Amino acid sequence: MEKRVMTDSKRRRRALAAASAVLGGVLVLSACGGDGDKGSGDAAKKSQAQVDEAAAKAVSKARIAIEPKNSTSNASINNAKVTVTDGTLTKVTMTSSEGAEVKGTLAADGKSWKPDASLKRSTTYKVSASAKDEKGLVAFENSSFTTVSPSNSFIGNFTPEDGSTVGVGMPVSITFNKPISNKKAVQSAISVSSTGGQEIVGHWFSSQRLDFRPDQYWKEGSTVTLKLALDGVEGSQGVFGVQQKTVTFKVGRNQVSTVDAATKMMTVKRNGKVVREIPISAGAPGTPTYNGQMVISEKFKETRMNGATVGFTDSDGKGEYDIKDVPHAMRLSTSGTFIHGNYWGADSIFGKSNTSHGCVGLNDAKGANDPNQQGAWFFNNSMIGDVVIVQNSKDKTIKPDNGLNGWNMDWASWKAGSAA
């Protein structure tokens, strides 16, 4: 009997509970209709506010941003970074599609992270980052992007080299690996400045070559800075730059050498003073040397010269000459003009007769090891960027784009070739 009484009691309690639930449901529905118990509604709002407050306290205030943005294609290879506001980064991991982890550096203040080097082109990267706020609550962010491909990007190969010292005639010459149709945008993203205070202007020789120079030769002892801010610049439709680079070079002493093809002599001046007179042998009457201002662009202690490579061939198609060990050779033009040592000609030709195929020859010794020879002296006392002027030859003036020889164009014409 006792067990039955307890069972009936339980049933009564369950019935009362069910009735309360139904009544509660009716009250809630009445409140939704707008005329219910306002006190109950306020209590519900208060309860929800407490829940929201608790949730807010549990979420980190740190906000992580990843560049390039998620799902970006044709992304920059230079500007990847992770930053955080209202917190500090605790970990950043970047991996390539090949599975290699990218090395990077976290800033001392913990606010940013960057890769240590440029990323690879045509590569997908995944980034995972975490950060914590001042209360230690952690936030996470993930992203994936794909870098620009070689077919959709361009670069500019430049001369002179970073950190080099050059002669006063050395222009800044940039050759792009793809044709540039938006010349103004590209040139505007390139700046060249000098501590010498000279005005410097760019000139487009073609859709792939842009040179910069001042009106007159660089001031000796000055420092020139080239800045390439080409990253993301659209050079032609769908083709973007990827370079972000600063290059500096120094200008050495002012050395200009003048070759007189008529007198067969060369006068070497340094800072305006004559330092040497050298007998030469220029181009023969049938193959004269170009006139004009030419800049030394390359130096070789010894090099091979084959006439076939510059169009001097015999009836069998072989080169009219093929000298495998030309000493102390310095390039003056793209088309093959050099000033170099000559050991195969008789001593008597220098200063007396023009015998070459267009080059300027100086007396020298086979093997390029005799420092007492005129060819050796000039080689050892010349640098890339020095100017060699040829005058009184029977040939025409060299074209400005044949080598680094833009000095053969007047300043007005030079500036007219600028797109900026």
PLY file of the C-alpha trace (Angstrom):
ply
format ascii 1.0
element vertex 420
property float x
property float y
property float z
element edge 419
property int vertex1
property int vertex2
end_header
0.00 0.00 0.00
2.82 2.40 0.79
4.41 1.97 -2.57
1.09 2.69 -4.32
0.60 5.96 -2.35
4.05 7.15 -3.43
3.23 6.33 -7.03
0.03 8.31 -6.96
1.90 11.24 -5.40
4.41 11.21 -8.18
1.66 11.20 -10.75
0.03 14.22 -9.16
3.31 16.14 -9.18
3.89 15.30 -12.85
0.41 16.49 -13.74
0.94 19.79 -11.93
4.27 20.23 -13.72
2.68 19.59 -17.12
-0.04 22.11 -16.37
2.55 24.69 -15.39
4.40 24.07 -18.64
1.28 24.58 -20.70
0.44 27.73 -18.77
3.96 29.00 -19.23
3.70 28.36 -22.96
0.47 30.33 -23.11
2.02 33.21 -21.25
4.98 33.28 -23.58
2.73 33.21 -26.63
0.63 36.03 -25.15
3.74 38.08 -24.54
4.78 37.60 -28.20
1.41 39.02 -29.12
2.32 42.27 -27.39
0.02 42.34 -24.37
1.68 39.86 -22.05
3.53 40.27 -18.81
6.12 43.01 -19.40
8.08 41.96 -16.36
8.65 38.53 -17.80
9.80 40.08 -21.12
12.28 42.34 -19.35
13.64 39.36 -17.45
14.13 37.47 -20.72
15.95 40.43 -22.26
18.12 40.77 -19.20
18.98 37.10 -19.32
19.92 37.34 -23.02
22.09 40.38 -22.36
23.94 38.44 -19.70
24.52 35.61 -22.18
25.81 38.05 -24.79
28.11 39.68 -22.28
29.54 36.34 -21.25
30.05 35.35 -24.88
31.83 38.63 -25.61
34.16 38.07 -22.71
35.05 34.66 -24.15
36.00 35.99 -27.67
39.47 37.43 -28.31
39.65 41.07 -29.33
42.68 40.33 -31.51
41.97 40.83 -35.22
44.30 39.13 -37.70
44.70 40.32 -41.31
46.48 38.28 -43.99
47.72 39.72 -47.29
47.21 38.77 -50.07
43.56 38.15 -49.29
42.09 34.67 -49.31
41.58 33.12 -52.79
43.65 35.83 -54.53
45.18 34.78 -57.84
48.07 36.61 -59.56
49.19 37.66 -56.09
52.37 39.63 -55.47
55.51 37.67 -54.66
56.84 40.52 -52.50
54.06 41.87 -50.32
52.82 38.87 -48.34
52.35 39.75 -44.66
50.32 39.00 -41.56
49.31 41.77 -39.15
47.21 42.01 -35.99
45.35 44.77 -34.17
44.34 44.69 -30.49
46.69 41.82 -29.85
50.01 40.15 -30.62
50.79 37.33 -33.01
51.71 34.06 -31.33
52.35 31.86 -34.36
52.39 32.20 -38.16
52.92 29.31 -40.54
53.16 29.66 -44.31
53.57 26.61 -46.54
53.77 26.22 -50.30
51.77 23.79 -52.37
54.93 21.68 -52.46
54.77 21.34 -48.69
57.79 23.51 -47.95
57.52 25.89 -45.02
58.36 29.52 -45.78
60.81 31.13 -43.41
59.65 34.44 -42.01
60.32 36.96 -39.26
57.98 38.15 -36.53
58.39 41.83 -35.66
59.75 42.62 -32.20
56.41 44.08 -31.12
54.54 40.99 -32.30
52.30 43.07 -34.56
53.43 41.76 -37.94
55.12 38.86 -39.75
56.75 38.78 -43.20
58.52 36.14 -45.32
62.30 36.55 -45.32
62.49 36.43 -49.15
60.30 36.85 -52.20
57.84 34.04 -52.83
57.93 31.79 -55.88
55.80 32.54 -58.88
52.92 30.20 -59.92
52.73 28.78 -56.41
49.82 28.37 -54.00
50.53 29.27 -50.38
48.56 28.52 -47.25
48.79 30.73 -44.17
47.73 29.88 -40.65
48.02 32.51 -37.90
47.10 32.84 -34.25
47.15 35.83 -31.89
46.12 36.65 -28.35
44.66 39.79 -26.83
45.58 41.49 -23.55
43.47 38.98 -21.59
45.18 36.01 -23.21
42.21 35.02 -25.36
43.33 33.49 -28.65
42.13 34.29 -32.19
42.84 32.30 -35.37
42.89 33.13 -39.09
43.63 31.08 -42.21
44.09 32.03 -45.84
45.27 30.68 -49.19
46.45 32.52 -52.30
48.30 31.85 -55.56
51.16 34.00 -56.80
51.43 35.50 -60.25
52.73 33.21 -62.99
55.75 33.92 -65.24
53.41 34.26 -68.22
51.43 36.94 -66.38
54.39 38.91 -65.03
57.41 40.87 -66.23
60.78 41.85 -64.81
63.37 44.44 -65.76
67.02 43.43 -66.05
69.09 46.46 -65.14
72.63 47.73 -65.37
74.83 48.81 -63.61
74.93 46.37 -60.72
74.01 47.26 -57.18
77.01 48.46 -55.19
79.25 48.94 -58.23
81.48 51.89 -59.08
81.25 53.06 -62.68
82.50 55.71 -65.04
80.71 59.01 -65.67
79.10 57.81 -68.91
77.21 54.83 -67.46
73.45 55.18 -68.03
70.86 53.26 -66.06
69.60 50.79 -68.65
66.61 48.51 -68.07
65.64 45.72 -70.44
62.20 44.18 -69.83
61.62 40.51 -70.55
58.22 41.28 -72.11
57.00 44.15 -74.31
55.56 47.07 -72.35
52.49 48.80 -73.77
51.64 50.87 -70.69
54.92 52.76 -70.71
53.67 55.65 -68.59
52.62 53.41 -65.70
55.87 51.47 -65.79
58.14 54.51 -66.05
56.19 56.26 -63.29
56.98 53.31 -61.01
60.73 53.76 -61.60
62.79 56.58 -60.15
66.45 57.49 -60.60
68.08 60.15 -58.46
71.63 61.43 -57.90
73.41 63.17 -55.06
74.87 65.33 -57.82
71.51 67.10 -58.13
71.25 66.53 -61.89
67.95 66.24 -63.72
67.55 62.62 -64.84
65.12 61.58 -67.56
64.08 58.22 -68.96
64.00 57.44 -72.69
62.28 54.46 -74.33
64.35 52.99 -77.15
61.74 50.27 -77.70
58.86 48.56 -75.92
61.44 46.57 -73.96
64.27 49.03 -73.26
64.22 52.10 -71.02
67.40 54.09 -70.26
67.92 56.94 -67.79
70.62 59.62 -67.89
71.24 63.30 -67.13
71.91 65.96 -69.77
75.68 65.79 -69.22
77.84 62.98 -67.85
77.31 62.09 -64.20
79.20 64.20 -61.70
82.26 62.34 -60.47
81.96 61.10 -56.91
78.15 61.18 -56.88
75.87 58.35 -55.81
72.97 57.27 -58.01
69.89 55.45 -56.70
67.51 53.39 -58.83
64.17 52.43 -57.28
61.97 49.83 -58.95
58.43 49.87 -57.53
56.99 47.64 -60.24
55.19 45.14 -58.04
51.57 45.01 -59.20
52.05 47.52 -62.04
50.27 46.38 -65.20
52.84 46.68 -67.98
50.52 45.32 -70.63
47.10 43.72 -70.50
47.12 41.02 -67.83
50.90 41.21 -67.32
52.11 42.63 -64.01
55.44 43.66 -62.57
56.90 41.75 -59.62
60.00 43.76 -58.67
60.35 45.85 -55.55
64.02 46.80 -55.39
66.42 49.64 -54.64
69.83 49.77 -56.32
72.66 52.21 -55.67
75.95 52.71 -57.47
78.78 55.19 -57.22
80.29 57.30 -59.98
84.08 57.23 -59.96
86.58 59.63 -61.44
85.84 61.35 -64.73
87.77 59.55 -67.48
87.04 60.33 -71.12
89.32 59.04 -73.90
89.22 60.52 -77.38
90.29 58.44 -80.40
91.24 60.43 -83.48
90.97 58.04 -86.43
92.81 60.51 -88.67
95.90 60.97 -86.48
95.69 57.36 -85.14
96.15 58.57 -81.58
94.05 58.34 -78.41
94.15 60.99 -75.69
93.16 59.81 -72.22
91.89 62.55 -69.90
91.07 62.12 -66.23
89.17 64.90 -64.51
89.98 67.08 -67.51
93.76 66.49 -67.47
95.68 64.47 -70.03
97.17 61.37 -68.40
98.30 59.42 -71.49
98.66 59.59 -75.27
98.34 56.14 -76.90
98.99 55.21 -80.56
96.07 53.21 -82.01
94.96 51.42 -85.14
91.28 52.02 -85.96
89.06 50.60 -88.71
90.50 50.18 -92.17
89.09 52.30 -95.03
86.70 49.49 -96.04
85.59 48.81 -92.46
85.86 52.11 -90.59
85.11 52.63 -86.90
81.90 54.33 -85.85
82.16 57.97 -84.79
80.55 59.14 -81.60
80.48 58.78 -77.83
80.70 55.16 -76.72
80.52 53.71 -73.22
82.54 50.71 -72.04
79.89 48.11 -71.15
82.00 44.96 -70.64
85.62 44.06 -69.90
87.43 40.80 -70.72
91.06 40.09 -69.99
90.92 37.71 -72.96
88.11 36.83 -75.34
87.47 35.17 -78.69
86.55 37.29 -81.71
85.06 35.57 -84.75
84.15 37.68 -87.78
81.22 35.41 -88.59
79.37 36.60 -85.47
79.29 40.20 -86.75
78.79 39.57 -90.46
82.41 39.44 -91.70
82.52 36.17 -93.63
84.41 34.79 -96.61
83.00 33.01 -99.67
82.74 29.79 -97.66
80.71 31.44 -94.94
83.55 31.33 -92.45
84.66 34.32 -90.45
87.25 36.55 -92.10
89.08 36.34 -88.77
88.85 34.08 -85.74
91.16 35.09 -82.91
90.64 32.95 -79.82
92.65 35.01 -77.33
92.17 38.73 -77.97
93.76 40.49 -74.97
92.28 43.28 -72.86
89.01 43.64 -74.74
86.37 46.20 -73.76
83.00 46.35 -75.49
81.80 49.68 -76.97
78.71 48.55 -78.90
76.20 45.74 -79.10
77.10 45.20 -82.74
80.68 44.20 -81.93
82.80 47.34 -81.62
85.61 46.89 -79.07
88.69 48.70 -77.94
91.24 45.96 -77.34
94.82 44.83 -77.35
96.38 43.62 -80.60
99.40 41.26 -80.56
99.15 39.99 -84.15
99.74 43.34 -85.86
103.22 44.73 -86.40
104.37 47.38 -83.93
104.65 49.77 -86.85
100.89 50.00 -87.52
100.02 51.71 -84.23
99.84 55.43 -84.73
100.49 54.94 -88.44
97.81 52.83 -90.10
94.15 51.87 -89.61
93.86 48.13 -90.19
90.96 46.70 -88.17
87.43 45.59 -89.02
86.03 48.52 -87.01
87.53 48.05 -83.58
90.14 50.29 -81.96
93.37 48.35 -81.50
96.19 49.04 -79.00
99.63 47.45 -79.02
99.68 44.41 -76.72
101.23 41.02 -76.05
99.80 37.53 -76.46
98.55 36.13 -73.17
97.51 39.50 -71.72
100.16 39.27 -68.99
102.57 42.07 -69.91
101.62 45.17 -67.87
104.03 47.33 -69.88
101.91 47.11 -73.03
99.60 49.97 -74.02
96.60 47.62 -74.20
97.27 46.40 -70.66
97.67 49.92 -69.28
94.41 51.14 -70.76
92.53 48.04 -69.60
93.86 48.34 -66.05
93.05 52.05 -65.92
89.52 51.82 -67.33
86.21 50.85 -65.75
82.72 49.99 -66.89
81.00 53.28 -67.75
84.09 55.13 -68.99
83.58 57.07 -72.21
85.53 56.52 -75.44
84.88 59.15 -78.12
85.81 58.38 -81.74
86.15 61.26 -84.17
87.37 61.92 -87.72
86.47 58.41 -88.92
84.98 57.87 -92.36
81.99 56.03 -90.86
78.69 57.43 -89.53
77.91 58.24 -85.91
76.89 55.20 -83.89
73.17 54.87 -83.11
72.22 55.76 -79.53
70.71 52.34 -78.84
73.72 50.40 -80.19
75.22 49.70 -76.79
74.94 52.14 -73.87
75.44 55.08 -76.19
72.48 57.36 -75.60
74.87 60.32 -75.30
74.74 60.53 -79.09
71.19 61.89 -78.86
70.60 65.55 -78.05
68.83 66.37 -74.78
65.59 67.58 -76.38
65.22 64.36 -78.39
66.08 62.34 -75.31
63.36 63.96 -73.23
60.87 63.53 -76.07
61.25 59.76 -75.64
60.01 59.86 -72.05
56.54 58.49 -71.24
56.25 59.96 -67.75
0 1
1 2
2 3
3 4
4 5
5 6
6 7
7 8
8 9
9 10
10 11
11 12
12 13
13 14
14 15
15 16
16 17
17 18
18 19
19 20
20 21
21 22
22 23
23 24
24 25
25 26
26 27
27 28
28 29
29 30
30 31
31 32
32 33
33 34
34 35
35 36
36 37
37 38
38 39
39 40
40 41
41 42
42 43
43 44
44 45
45 46
46 47
47 48
48 49
49 50
50 51
51 52
52 53
53 54
54 55
55 56
56 57
57 58
58 59
59 60
60 61
61 62
62 63
63 64
64 65
65 66
66 67
67 68
68 69
69 70
70 71
71 72
72 73
73 74
74 75
75 76
76 77
77 78
78 79
79 80
80 81
81 82
82 83
83 84
84 85
85 86
86 87
87 88
88 89
89 90
90 91
91 92
92 93
93 94
94 95
95 96
96 97
97 98
98 99
99 100
100 101
101 102
102 103
103 104
104 105
105 106
106 107
107 108
108 109
109 110
110 111
111 112
112 113
113 114
114 115
115 116
116 117
117 118
118 119
119 120
120 121
121 122
122 123
123 124
124 125
125 126
126 127
127 128
128 129
129 130
130 131
131 132
132 133
133 134
134 135
135 136
136 137
137 138
138 139
139 140
140 141
141 142
142 143
143 144
144 145
145 146
146 147
147 148
148 149
149 150
150 151
151 152
152 153
153 154
154 155
155 156
156 157
157 158
158 159
159 160
160 161
161 162
162 163
163 164
164 165
165 166
166 167
167 168
168 169
169 170
170 171
171 172
172 173
173 174
174 175
175 176
176 177
177 178
178 179
179 180
180 181
181 182
182 183
183 184
184 185
185 186
186 187
187 188
188 189
189 190
190 191
191 192
192 193
193 194
194 195
195 196
196 197
197 198
198 199
199 200
200 201
201 202
202 203
203 204
204 205
205 206
206 207
207 208
208 209
209 210
210 211
211 212
212 213
213 214
214 215
215 216
216 217
217 218
218 219
219 220
220 221
221 222
222 223
223 224
224 225
225 226
226 227
227 228
228 229
229 230
230 231
231 232
232 233
233 234
234 235
235 236
236 237
237 238
238 239
239 240
240 241
241 242
242 243
243 244
244 245
245 246
246 247
247 248
248 249
249 250
250 251
251 252
252 253
253 254
254 255
255 256
256 257
257 258
258 259
259 260
260 261
261 262
262 263
263 264
264 265
265 266
266 267
267 268
268 269
269 270
270 271
271 272
272 273
273 274
274 275
275 276
276 277
277 278
278 279
279 280
280 281
281 282
282 283
283 284
284 285
285 286
286 287
287 288
288 289
289 290
290 291
291 292
292 293
293 294
294 295
295 296
296 297
297 298
298 299
299 300
300 301
301 302
302 303
303 304
304 305
305 306
306 307
307 308
308 309
309 310
310 311
311 312
312 313
313 314
314 315
315 316
316 317
317 318
318 319
319 320
320 321
321 322
322 323
323 324
324 325
325 326
326 327
327 328
328 329
329 330
330 331
331 332
332 333
333 334
334 335
335 336
336 337
337 338
338 339
339 340
340 341
341 342
342 343
343 344
344 345
345 346
346 347
347 348
348 349
349 350
350 351
351 352
352 353
353 354
354 355
355 356
356 357
357 358
358 359
359 360
360 361
361 362
362 363
363 364
364 365
365 366
366 367
367 368
368 369
369 370
370 371
371 372
372 373
373 374
374 375
375 376
376 377
377 378
378 379
379 380
380 381
381 382
382 383
383 384
384 385
385 386
386 387
387 388
388 389
389 390
390 391
391 392
392 393
393 394
394 395
395 396
396 397
397 398
398 399
399 400
400 401
401 402
402 403
403 404
404 405
405 406
406 407
407 408
408 409
409 410
410 411
411 412
412 413
413 414
414 415
415 416
416 417
417 418
418 419
